[in-house]
């Protein structure tokens, strides 16, 4: 059976929202990304961008936030199970931070490309 119970289904949403809230409460960078994302979507509305451009911006905003949550998850997991100053742990954390940085830069470039005609 695919759908076993309504209570279990509701519970999964509760746990997901709880995880998102915990991320927001504990991660400063996530707040920054969220504020920037809201600003980007406000500007998309203000400049009355085409629907497909709004969708592209929304995709990049949410995926950048998701990348930061993934980075936090990996760091938390490594800190929990490998609390030492292991070089491999440092490399993994640095690579995850690099992933978020790269994705943020790409998102910024996409935003500049989309907003450029309106900013000139």
Secondary structure as GFF3:
##gff-version 3
##sequence-region A 1 120
A	DSSP	alpha_helix	6	26	.	.	.	ID=ss1
A	DSSP	alpha_helix	28	46	.	.	.	ID=ss2
A	DSSP	alpha_helix	51	81	.	.	.	ID=ss3
A	DSSP	alpha_helix	87	119	.	.	.	ID=ss4
###
